Each structure stands twice: as C-alpha cells, then as structure tokens.
Amino acid sequence: MQNTCTVNKTVKYLTKKWTLLIILELYKGERYTRRFSDLRESLHDITPKVLSERLKELEREGILNRYVDATSFPVRTEYTLTESGLEIINVIRGIKSWALKWKIENIPCGQQDCKVCVL
C-alpha cells in the first residue's frame, strides 16, 4: 500500500493507542467537550504526555477543536469534537457491533449507546 493512500494515511493516526478512546470520551462530554484533566481521569492508564500528543494530532486532523480560556487561573483548556469527529463515532459503533458479533470472548455490552458506555 502506498503512503499516499487515503486509508493508509487515516489509519496511521486513528489506530494510535488511545486515539479512538479519546474521541469516545469527548463524545460523552456535555456538548462533546471535555477538559484535559477530565480526559486524564477517564482514561486511567494514559500518561499526560501521550494524551497531549494525541490531542494535538487530533486537532491537526480537524477531529477536535481546542479552546483556551486564559481569563481564569488556572488556565482552562477544553477540547470539543468537530463535525468530522462526531462522524467517527459511527465508525466506533461499527467496530463495537462487529466485535460483539464475531468475537466469542467478548461479553455482550449492556449499553447500546456509546455515549453512556462506561468502558
């Protein structure tokens, strides 16, 4: 597969560890928005460095927007899914449906709406 292939380029950033889970956590937030500290709390094993890197990558790709409120102390930074980011939720739901159908060791999920899923 060529490096310029759309699938290849997209898979390179979407399949990095934590990326889809970060998108899902943003989706769960009010108005699809979460603060850095909220994301860090929800994704228990992620390091601050990796979270920061993934958020920057997702912002570059147009999956989320970053908003900094410097009028308060400490400075508040929030991340919100864009329309593009919201569409990826359908991909995540598709992965979930496939996994529940074909992976024998998966326990059926009680939450059909990923927005309320507690992972």
Secondary structure, DSSP 8 states (H G I E B T S, - for coil): --TT-HHHHHHHHHTSTTHHHHHHHHHHSGGGEEEHHHHHHHSTT--HHHHHHHHHHHHHTTSEEEEEETTSSS-EEEEEE-HHHHHHHHHHHHHHHHHHHH-TTS---S-SSGGG---
